[in-house]
Each structure stands twice: as C-alpha cells, then as structure tokens.
Amino acid sequence: MVQCPDRIIASMDTGVDDALALAYLLGSADECELGGVIAGYGNVDANTAYANTCAVLDLFGRADIPVFLGSEHPSWADAFIPDAGCAQFHGDDGLGNTRLAGSGALADGAGVSGDDMSGDDMSGDDMSGDDMSGDDMSGDDMSVDVPDEVVSVGGYLAGDVHAHPALGACSRVNRSRSVGHPQSTMPTALASGGKRRCSVDAADGIEYLIEQVREFGRDVTVLATGPLTDVDAAITRAPDIASKLRLVMMGGTLTQPGNCWDAVAETNIIQDPEAANRVFHSGADITMVGLDVTHQCLLPQSAADRWRATGTKRGRFLADLADFSIKANLEADPALFSGGMPLHDPLAAAVALDSSLVDCFDLALRAETNTGDFNGVRGRTTGDPVGLVNHSMPHAHVALGVDSGRFLDEFVERMAEVCR
C-alpha cells in the first residue's frame, strides 16, 4: 500500500526563516503536500507577509498553492505596527531586504544592504514610548491617525517602553478588520508578477483552516510559524475543531531566556499571549518547538555558500536570506550565534514531517497574559500549575531535545536540491 504524503497547512508571518521553512516544505514534496498557506501579521504586516508568501511560492514554481490572508493584528488589539527587532532580523521587507516581492517600507530602494539595517539603526532610541501615544505616533515620515484604538507595536502596547516600531512601519499600520470576520477583498500589497490569481487566494484564511481540519482531522497538520492568532480565531469560530486539530508551532521557551526586548518572552508568543493561552488550553494536539531546541540548530555560513554556488536565482535568494540572518544574529549575540543563524521555523517544519527529530516533555502549558506580582511576565510560556492537581487538563508536547546533526544535514542537503 502506497503511503500518502502528510498534508500541511501553514500559518506564517513570512519573514526570513518562514521563507526558508516554506522552501524546505516545497523540497519535501515526496513527504508532504502543502495544501495552502495563511499569511498574517508578525515579522511584518499581514499584506507584506501575503506578498512575500506569494513571491516565494512563485520563485519555486508553485503558484498553484493557494495563499490566504490571515490575521492582521493580535486578538487583543485593533491595529498592528511591525517591530524594530523583527526588522533587524528579517529586514524591512521581511525577506532580508532582497525585495523579492517588491514590498516593504523601502520598496523603491532595491539593493539596500544589511549594513543599512544594523542594530544601531534599529535601536528605537528615537522612537520612545512618549512618541507612541496612540493619537500621535510621529517620527520621520511615520505619522498615522489611529484614534481611540488599541495599537500593538510588535506585541507591546503603543507607549510601552518596549514598543519600538520598525522604521517606516507606522505608515503601513493595518486596522481594516477583525480576525473574526471573513475578508474577501484583495490585499493592497500583492506583487507576484501576475502569476497568481489573487481573487481566489485572498479568501479568508481562518475559514480555510476550519474547513481543512473538519475535512482531514489529524490527517492534516497545521504548522504555525508566527503568532497563534489564526489558530485561536479558528477555534473560537468553530470550537468543534479543537479535538481534531494537530498543531506544530514554533514559539515559546521553557528552559531558556526569551528573544524579545526584555529577554523573557519569545517573539511569537508576545505578539498575542491571550491567543496562545487559549490554544494551549483548547484540547488540540500541540507540539511546541521553541527556543529550547531551535537555538541548538545553527545554520553555518558554509551552507549559504553552497546554495549560492548553484548559480541559480533560487540558490542566490536562499543564500541571501541566510547571509542576512547570520550577520544579524552574530551582531546581536556573538557568543550564542557564533555558529550561524538559528533555524527556528525550518525546525518546526521538519518536526511536522518527522516528530522523531525532537524529544518532548508533556505538560499542561500556559502563556502568561499579565506582568506583575502573582502573575509572572506577559508572554512567558510556563507550566500551568493547575495541571499538577488536575491531570485531565490538556497537555502539550514541549520539545526539549533535538537531533540537531541529523536535522542540519538533511536541511542543508534538501535545500541544495531545491535550489536547482
């Protein structure tokens, strides 16, 4: 009997490592069928993520894979502004300033190098909380009118000391709709060269996720490499899917510091801790691939050099992504990332196909939603203490060990093949 390939539905905030994960899935066609991608906010705004996703799929000859618009802001906010930290590690266009999709705040400035996006330029010193007071979020060419709305700046309230908007991001703030209502109009930031029939692709991603889980149950894996807002919105709209949902998520950290401004929370969780906490308690089958394991999987410069040596457009693109991320991570933490860039999203994609890559510890999991005495720190993932006395609580599989050598060898080789 011929075994059918795994079916994957991806929810992505398509930045550098999301794009690498997407290319990895495309190179794993014998093992998985990528049924569609839901592109939402996170590393970039939702429309840019949509454009990036379409552009990557088109580059690798897979314009047939549908792309859907996902969440444009967290469940707790009315609007979203991309964060300076994400721009530092993903570029202002989300794809290492490669301009593949022709999107981003500096779309007319093709060829901007990684040197122009250094940590010094993205420090947020000129964008303090006092400058982000909701009604008056001004900066150089960054004014935007967001009256009486709750604004998320990379997961933090506008005005919070940690709220540092990416340069130029305020002019692209999206406050068009709630994730709880279908969206059928075409996003404004599409740039896939006319290869894609966008009137179909821009259908509501939340409804698509619901339909897929209802049809395939746990025979489809939802791979979430961005905030869990899409997954939460789907469960909220259709509670019946929770028990049928198999989710592999990149996010969180249990034993390690976080990677946000305060080094406590992990980026995907801080974007929408309320959504993450609801998903953790939903009863879905969840595997959390967090910093505990992704920081053990570092892509070396030699891999990027190998991809570039293929001489193809695909190879150059993947090498450019890796070069940008390797440089950004090395500048951020020379001790931790001396061996290369952490493969956050690609590892989650690989675990969705082969769970034996990681060793997991099962526990009731929660995301902290408040900061303060008896609350913890907002965005931190911890064990839920109620689970110690109520053993019927849902438990997540938290990856704490990883066969990094096997994963890295397979990843580099598969990506070299997809470059051709």
NORQUI-V773848 format. One record per backbone hydrogen bond with DSSP energy under -1.0 kcal/mol. CO is the residue of the C=O (numbers start at 1). NH is the residue of the N-H. E is the energy in kcal/mol with one decimal. If there is no record, write none. Layout:
<<CO,NH,E> <CO,NH,E>>
//
This chain:
<<6,33,-4.0> <7,221,-2.8> <8,35,-2.6> <9,223,-2.7> <10,38,-3.4> <11,225,-2.6> <12,40,-2.4> <15,19,-2.4> <16,20,-1.8> <17,21,-2.2> <18,22,-2.6> <19,23,-2.5> <20,24,-2.2> <21,25,-2.3> <22,26,-2.1> <23,27,-1.8> <25,28,-1.3> <28,31,-1.9> <28,32,-2.3> <31,6,-2.6> <33,8,-2.8> <33,35,-1.0> <36,10,-2.1> <37,68,-3.1> <38,12,-2.8> <39,70,-3.2> <44,42,-1.9> <45,49,-2.3> <46,50,-2.4> <47,51,-2.5> <48,52,-2.9> <49,53,-2.4> <50,54,-2.4> <51,55,-2.4> <52,56,-2.4> <53,57,-2.4> <54,58,-2.4> <55,59,-2.3> <56,60,-1.7> <57,62,-3.4> <58,61,-1.8> <62,65,-1.5> <66,37,-2.0> <68,39,-3.0> <69,205,-2.3> <71,41,-2.6> <74,77,-1.2> <79,152,-2.6> <81,154,-1.5> <82,166,-2.3> <83,87,-2.0> <84,88,-2.1> <85,89,-1.4> <86,90,-2.0> <87,91,-2.3> <90,96,-3.2> <91,94,-1.1> <95,98,-1.5> <104,107,-1.3> <106,109,-2.2> <109,112,-1.1> <113,116,-1.3> <114,117,-1.8> <118,122,-1.2> <124,127,-1.7> <128,131,-1.4> <129,132,-1.6> <133,135,-2.2> <136,138,-1.0> <139,142,-1.1> <150,78,-2.7> <150,79,-1.4> <151,158,-1.7> <152,81,-2.8> <153,156,-1.3> <156,153,-3.7> <157,160,-2.7> <160,163,-1.8> <162,164,-1.3> <164,84,-3.2> <166,169,-2.4> <169,172,-1.9> <170,173,-1.4> <178,181,-1.5> <192,195,-1.5> <196,198,-1.4> <197,200,-1.3> <197,201,-1.4> <198,202,-2.1> <200,203,-1.5> <203,69,-1.1> <204,208,-1.5> <205,209,-2.3> <206,210,-2.0> <207,211,-2.5> <208,212,-2.4> <209,213,-2.2> <210,214,-2.5> <211,215,-2.0> <212,216,-2.8> <213,217,-2.3> <216,219,-2.2> <217,220,-1.4> <221,9,-2.5> <222,248,-2.5> <223,11,-3.1> <224,250,-2.9> <228,232,-2.6> <229,233,-2.7> <230,234,-2.1> <231,235,-2.3> <232,236,-2.7> <233,237,-2.2> <234,238,-2.4> <238,241,-2.1> <239,242,-1.3> <241,244,-1.3> <242,245,-1.1> <245,285,-2.6> <246,222,-2.8> <247,287,-2.4> <248,224,-2.3> <249,289,-3.2> <252,291,-2.0> <260,263,-1.7> <263,258,-1.4> <265,259,-1.2> <265,260,-1.2> <266,270,-2.4> <267,271,-1.4> <272,276,-2.2> <273,277,-2.7> <274,278,-2.1> <275,279,-2.3> <276,280,-2.6> <277,281,-1.3> <279,282,-1.6> <285,247,-3.2> <286,397,-3.2> <287,249,-2.6> <288,399,-2.6> <289,251,-1.5> <290,293,-1.7> <290,294,-2.5> <291,295,-1.4> <293,296,-1.6> <294,297,-1.4> <297,343,-2.5> <299,341,-1.5> <300,303,-1.1> <301,305,-2.3> <302,306,-1.9> <303,307,-2.2> <304,308,-2.4> <305,309,-1.8> <307,310,-1.2> <308,311,-1.8> <312,316,-2.4> <313,317,-2.2> <314,318,-2.5> <315,319,-2.3> <316,320,-2.5> <317,321,-2.3> <318,322,-2.3> <319,323,-3.1> <320,324,-2.4> <321,325,-2.3> <322,326,-3.1> <323,327,-2.1> <324,328,-2.3> <325,329,-2.7> <326,330,-2.1> <327,331,-2.2> <328,332,-1.7> <329,333,-2.4> <333,337,-2.5> <337,340,-1.1> <341,299,-3.1> <342,344,-1.5> <343,347,-1.7> <344,348,-1.6> <345,349,-2.4> <346,350,-2.4> <347,351,-2.6> <348,352,-1.9> <350,354,-2.3> <354,357,-1.6> <355,358,-1.4> <357,403,-2.7> <359,400,-2.8> <359,401,-1.9> <361,398,-2.3> <363,396,-2.7> <364,384,-2.4> <366,382,-2.3> <368,379,-3.0> <372,375,-2.2> <372,376,-1.7> <376,372,-2.1> <377,380,-2.1> <380,368,-2.8> <382,366,-2.7> <384,387,-1.8> <385,388,-1.5> <386,389,-1.1> <386,390,-2.3> <390,393,-1.6> <396,363,-1.8> <397,288,-2.8> <398,361,-2.6> <401,359,-2.4> <402,404,-1.8> <403,407,-2.3> <404,408,-2.9> <405,409,-2.3> <406,410,-2.2> <407,411,-2.9> <408,412,-2.7> <409,413,-2.0> <410,414,-2.6> <411,415,-2.4> <412,416,-1.8> <413,417,-1.8> <414,418,-2.0> <415,419,-1.2>>
//
